C-alpha cells in the first residue's frame, strides 16, 4: 500500500475518533426522557437515619437522632421539632425526576449542583459521625433555562449515582434555617385563664389582676392620686398569651437574673420567668434572656371519693392531674436552657410600675345643693341690733298716721 493511501487512512481514523468523542460528550448532555416520573431517592428507610446535615460550612444545620426523635446538634442538642424533621425527610423522598441530563462532573458547576453552589443540600447519615458514609442525599441546583424543571443530583456512596444530574419538575421548598427545626413557642396561656401577674425588679414589684366583672386590669394597692394606663397594663397582664423566642442556648452559670415575671393561672399553674439582660461580644446593644419553670400550686392530693362520682367531679380531677403533669414536664424540658426573646416582648415582661401610672384628673367642683345641708331659719331668728350704730342724718323720720296733729 502506498504512503498516500496510508496517510488518507490515518486522517480518516483521526476524524472518526474525534467524531466519537463529540458524540460521547453530546450524549452526556443530551436529555433523555423517562417513560414516567421516578423517585430520586429509593430504598431509604427513615428509621435507619441517625443524622441529617443541611447546608454547607457556616450555614450547616446538624440534626442527630436521640431516642425516637432528633436534637439540633448545632444548638447544643436542643430538642428538634418532630413534625418539621418528618416533613424534611418526606420532602426529600418525594422528589421525582423525569429526564436524565448528564453524568459528567465537569457539567455540575454550570448546573449549580455542586455542594458549594447548590440552592439546597441535604445529607442523611447512618450515624452522627461526620466521617461516616452518606446513606443518601439530594443536591438541588438551578432552574432549567425554560423553567420546566430543576436540576437535581442524588448523593450516594456510589460515585456513579452521585454524578448523575436529573431534571425534577417539582422540587418542594426545603428550609435550611436552624430555627425552622425548633419549636419557638414557649408558653401560650389563654387570656381568660390568667388570674394575675407579678412583676419584680430591683426597684420594687407590683401585681396586676383582672377586674371581677371584666377584662380590664387593675393594680393591687393603687395610689389614690394616680390612675392606670389600661392599654399598657393589659400588655403586661397578657404577655404570656404568646411567648416565642428567637434563639436558645445552654444556661450559663454566670448569667444574672435580676428580674422576675410571675403569671398565675386559674387552674393553679404558676409560670415564673427569670429575666436577664446581657451584652453579647461583637454585637451592639443588649439581648434579653429568660429562664423559665412552672409550678402547680394546688398541693391538695387527688383522692378517690365516693363509689359514685359525678362526671363533673371526674373531669375536674382529671384536669387537675393533667395541669400538674404539664407543669412538671414544662420545667423538666426548659430548666437547662435560656431563651433570647424579642425586645417588644421583653418590654412587656419588665415594664416598671411608674410606666403604668399617670396622674389622676382632679374631680370637678359640683354646683348641686347638698340635700343634707342645714338651712338657717331667717324668719324666727332674733334681730341683732348694734347699740353703737348711729342713724344717718339723711334717714327719713317715721310718721305715725294715727298720731294727733298739734297746733
ABEGO torsion letter per residue (X at the ends): XBAAAAAAAAAAAAAAAAAAAAAAAAAAABBBBBABBBBABBGBBAAABABBBBEBEAABBBBBBBEABBBBAAAGGBBBBAAAAAAAAAAAAABBBABBABABAAAAAAAGABAAABABBBBBBABABAABBBABEBBBBBBBAAGABBBBBBBBABAAAAABBBBBABBBBBBABAAAABBABABBBBAAABABBBBBBAAEBBBBBBBAABABBBBBGBBAABBBBAAAAAAAAAAAABBBBABBBBBBAABBBABBBBBBBAAGBBBBBBBBBBBBBGBBEBBBBBBBBBBBABABBBBBBBABBBAAAAAAAAAAAAAAAAAAAAAAAAAABBBBBBAAAAAAAABBAAAABBBBBBBBBBABBBAABBBBBAAABBBBBBAABBBBAABBBBBBAABBBBX
